[in-house]
Amino acid sequence: NADHDAEAETAEIGTLRHAAAYILLPGQTVRTALELFQAAETETLPVVSDAQERRIIGYVSEAYALRRYSEELERRRAEDVGERWFRSTE
């Protein structure tokens, strides 16, 4: 769309910083990260060293967080099913 192209050509990077207040800390859970993605309405969030210094040490994408969350749920489900199956055969 020509209107969107014109807007993109003149947009300043600062206007794209709508999620700048949202950061992830190394000790936070994936569930917390997913909540922050929803609140920030962004696809990538920075991971910072700590809340005071805020030195960026990496980035996490929403897609990666969703994949890891799904894998963890599947692992736990498999463990639960396996334990129940094992107990019923004893």
Beta strands, then each sheet from edge to edge (+ up, - down):
strand 1: 44-48
strand 2: 56-61
sheet 1: 1+ 2-
end
